Amino acid sequence: MAGEQLRDLGSLPDPRRTTLSDRDHGDRSAHVAYGDHSDHGTYDDQRAHRERLDRRDHTLRLRAADALAALAAEWYDPMVRQGLLGFVLIVLGSLSPAFIPDSSPLWSLPGSGMVRTPVGSTFASLVALTGAWFALDAWLRLRPSASGRHDFRAVLALWSAPFLVAPPIFSHDAYSYAAQGWLVSRGVDPYQVGPGALPGPFADAVSRVWLYTPAPYGPLSLQIQRILVDATGGLVPTVGSPLHAYLAAMAMRIPAVLGVVLIAACLPALLRHAGAVGPEADRGMWLAVANPLMIVHFVGGAHNDALMVGLMVLALWYAGGRSFVTAAILVGVATAAKQPAALAGLAVAVMFLPAEARRWAAWREILRRTGTTAAIALASFGAVSLLTGLGFGWLHAMTVPGSVPTIAPSSLVAQAVNGLVLQWGYYEWGGVITATVEGVFGVATVGFIGWIGARIALHRPIRFVSWGLLAAAIGGAALHGWYLLWGGLLLPVARPSRRLVRVAVWVSVGMVVYYATNLAFRNQAGWLAIASLVPYAVLMVRHDRAAWRAPIGAPDGLDPADHGPLLARQP
């Protein structure tokens, strides 16, 4: 590009050689005689533009070289290679009946029938459980105690690679995404009917519990699903075939990976904005970016939550003193992917408030900024809804995720109470009890988010978003492991206490173990899942004692309750 510009520049006339005798140039000669050197200015502008392009190309080459060097350096670390082996084993063990639909074209491959036997599925479960143990052990061993030892974005790239060619891991959701995209592609409103409205290979791949439920996702997610379904249709001989349905489900990983890339790209800047530097910043990247829970669910499971979190993190990155309007627009776009991202709108508003206005006495300025943010975010959300042609039908499907039992505390309590009541013969009370328990938890969750908003939102807006999203995930009617990543990935930016980091590590490990053992149960190898809890427990206790026995440097090793002044700059 630079060479072509040089050749173009060589053909430009030199204004210094132009005189009044150049009659052919008329007014141009007069301008030069009176000192108007516009052509010379054009030459300088072209040269400056060429230099900017050269610098940009040089910067891109340097960044690419740095990325390759980081990948090579991490590859030679034995723990990184052990983690990669673990994730490869998870992929191999997932090639089993647990989460691959019966209609999948994978079952037509030679030798695939062996995996569907009791012995084959048990062996696959053992492979996946072993892989999860290797991956968790490697992650816990990589926890940084000093700065600069690892580039965790390179670790993320290496550990994510096996999932890029794997079927969706630990979940059927990607098949539901594909079926919903198929509905949109065929002109059927997914907010009104479930995938079962169009019988065929796409519907056959959907989990039975979601076959007749409408889509609860934002219009952006559904339109992306439609685009991916249409795109993969051009890669197969027959549109709507089982191969098309499988490739469409695989393609749902594209927006998920985009979200992960945004998270990995923006999180270091957010950590610096929060004042986390050195070992603390490295531990933050380790806890969020290299976390096996994120890799397994966002990359492996291809959940659309990844795109929502990625856009939300990008909005917070813009809110760090860059562009208020862009940040507010991105909040609306992220909400159009999935609705919990709307909570980040308050953080965007507060982050652009001047320091003197970050107190409730300045409520007029707070209200003005919050209202402006909400207006811009709602406008962008509405624009996406109208442009996609899907409107606001998701409002009628918000209760769909809670329609089946999950590990949500409200769901567990409702199941326990219903179990007792059913023993007494009051069968008609089941729905009332469930609705009441979920309502109580919902009110408590909203109250908690309001309380922390009043206490910390003005001074620590990102902490408010992190804790608020975690509360929304835990207190909601449905809870899945990837829901904890909504706020969990922002937890390092909130600069948590050492105790809270310890809890986050335990939860991350526990969720990965839960889904690995769930795979074994689905493969009719429950005894193996229960037996595997022993080595997992030994692994976690051993690492926990080693990691938390000695104090770690401030501020990550300090408890804010005891050392508040040192942590006064927390977001």
Salt bridges, closest charged atoms under 4 A:
ASP14 OD1 - ARG16 NE 3.12
ASP14 OD2 - ARG17 NE 3.98
ASP36 OD2 - HIS31 ND1 3.96
ASP39 OD2 - ARG28 NE 2.99
ASP44 OD2 - HIS40 NE2 3.72
ASP44 OD1 - ARG47 NH2 3.30
GLU74 OE1 - HIS150 ND1 2.89
ASP77 OD2 - HIS150 NE2 3.72
ASP102 OD1 - ARG116 NH2 3.01
ASP137 OD2 - ARG141 NE 3.00
ASP137 OD1 - ARG542 NH2 3.89
ASP137 OD1 - HIS543 NE2 2.71
ASP173 OD2 - HIS303 ND1 3.44
ASP230 OD2 - ARG226 NH1 2.99
GLU280 OE2 - ARG495 NE 2.86
ASP305 OD2 - LYS338 NZ 2.79
GLU365 OE2 - ARG368 NH2 2.65
ASP544 OD2 - ARG502 NH2 2.58
ASP556 OD2 - ARG143 NH2 3.92
ASP556 OD2 - ARG283 NE 3.23
ASP559 OD2 - ARG499 NH1 2.67
